[in-house]
């Protein structure tokens, strides 16, 4: 075995141990942040504690974000009556007119916030890639984080199990 290959395997093994170690730790607490939706409603993650919710960072210019929107709508509609909430947080660089038109044209049924001051993105770990989605459990802990399109089938299974 070459020294380079031995080094790569060593790094991979250490990375694997680090990944295993993260499973043993308790899930991170979702940040406490609040903001105003496009419709003028005040939303706070602290007030959402007690039921699971989803925070989706997206942009109107993001092809994957636009493509996943129907799935996000369907997930929200399937579990909203059981207390599940969805927050779509548009990135600071989104143009307000484009954002408002998108929300209106698509009839988005969940809360939509425009993160103009980047407060939400910073609070959730300096989110800069869209889509990035966080699923938070009823205790306020981050259950899953997806960079890219979420596993909607897995989310449906988890929400069915969690909410009954």
C-alpha positions in Angstrom: 0.0 0.0 0.0 1.4 3.4 -1.0 1.9 6.1 1.7 -0.7 8.3 0.0 -3.3 5.5 0.0 -2.5 4.8 3.7 -3.0 8.5 4.5 -6.4 8.6 2.6 -7.6 5.5 4.5 -6.5 7.0 7.8 -8.4 10.3 7.1 -11.5 8.3 6.0 -11.3 6.2 9.2 -11.0 9.2 11.4 -13.9 10.9 9.6 -16.0 7.7 10.0 -15.3 7.7 13.7 -16.3 11.4 14.0 -19.6 10.6 12.1 -20.3 7.7 14.4 -19.7 10.0 17.4 -22.3 12.5 16.3 -25.0 9.8 16.4 -24.4 9.4 20.1 -24.9 13.0 21.0 -28.2 14.7 21.5 -29.6 16.6 18.6 -28.9 20.3 18.4 -31.5 22.7 19.8 -33.2 24.7 17.0 -32.3 28.4 17.2 -34.8 30.9 18.7 -35.5 33.4 16.0 -38.6 35.3 14.9 -39.7 37.4 12.0 -42.6 38.7 10.0 -44.2 36.8 7.2 -45.0 38.3 3.9 -48.6 38.5 5.1 -47.5 40.5 8.2 -47.9 37.7 10.7 -45.2 37.4 13.4 -43.6 33.9 13.5 -41.3 32.7 16.3 -39.6 29.3 16.5 -39.9 29.4 20.2 -43.7 29.6 19.9 -43.7 26.5 17.6 -42.2 24.2 20.3 -44.6 21.4 21.1 -45.2 20.2 17.5 -42.8 19.4 14.7 -42.1 22.0 12.1 -39.9 22.5 9.0 -37.8 25.4 8.0 -36.9 25.6 4.3 -34.3 28.1 3.1 -34.9 28.7 -0.6 -34.7 31.3 -3.4 -36.9 32.1 -6.4 -33.8 31.7 -8.6 -33.0 28.2 -7.3 -34.2 25.6 -9.8 -34.2 22.8 -7.2 -36.2 25.0 -4.7 -38.8 25.7 -7.3 -39.0 22.1 -8.4 -39.5 20.9 -4.8 -42.2 23.4 -3.9 -45.2 21.1 -4.9 -43.8 18.4 -2.6 -43.4 20.9 0.2 -47.0 22.1 -0.3 -48.3 18.5 -0.3 -46.3 17.7 2.9 -47.6 20.8 4.6 -51.2 20.1 3.6 -51.0 16.4 4.7 -49.9 17.2 8.2 -51.1 20.8 9.0 -54.3 19.6 10.7 -52.1 17.6 13.2 -50.1 20.6 14.1 -47.2 20.4 11.7 -46.0 23.9 10.5 -43.9 24.9 7.5 -41.8 28.0 7.2 -40.3 28.9 3.9 -37.5 31.4 4.4 -36.5 33.2 1.2 -32.9 34.2 1.1 -31.8 37.9 1.5 -30.8 38.2 -2.1 -34.3 37.4 -3.4 -36.0 40.4 -4.9 -39.2 41.3 -3.0 -41.3 41.7 -6.2 -40.2 38.3 -7.5 -40.8 36.7 -4.2 -44.3 38.1 -3.7 -45.3 37.2 -7.2 -44.0 33.6 -6.8 -45.9 33.1 -3.5 -49.1 34.5 -5.0 -48.9 32.6 -8.3 -48.2 29.3 -6.6 -50.6 29.9 -3.7 -48.1 28.8 -1.1 -50.3 27.7 1.9 -47.5 28.0 4.6 -45.6 30.9 6.2 -43.2 32.7 3.9 -40.6 35.0 5.3 -38.1 37.2 3.4 -34.8 37.0 5.3 -33.7 40.5 4.1 -31.3 41.1 7.0 -30.0 37.5 6.9 -31.0 37.0 10.5 -32.6 33.6 10.0 -29.8 32.2 7.8 -27.2 33.2 10.4 -29.2 31.8 13.3 -29.5 28.4 11.5 -25.8 28.1 11.0 -24.9 30.6 8.3 -27.1 28.9 5.6 -25.9 29.9 2.2 -26.8 27.0 0.0 -30.4 26.6 -1.2 -32.4 24.6 -0.7 -31.4 23.8 2.9 -34.2 22.3 5.0 -34.3 21.7 8.8 -36.9 19.4 10.4 -37.5 20.2 14.1 -39.1 17.8 16.5 -41.8 18.7 19.1 -39.1 19.2 21.8 -37.4 21.9 19.7 -34.4 19.7 18.5 -33.2 19.5 15.0 -34.2 16.1 13.8 -32.8 16.3 10.2 -31.0 18.7 8.0 -31.1 18.4 4.3 -28.9 20.3 1.8 -30.6 19.8 -1.5 -34.0 18.3 -2.0 -35.3 16.6 1.2 -36.3 12.9 1.4 -40.1 13.7 1.3 -41.1 10.0 1.6 -38.9 9.7 4.7 -40.4 12.9 6.1 -43.9 11.6 5.5 -43.1 8.3 7.4 -41.5 10.2 10.3 -44.4 12.7 10.6 -47.0 9.8 10.4 -45.2 8.0 13.2 -44.7 11.2 15.2 -48.1 12.7 14.8 -50.1 9.5 14.6 
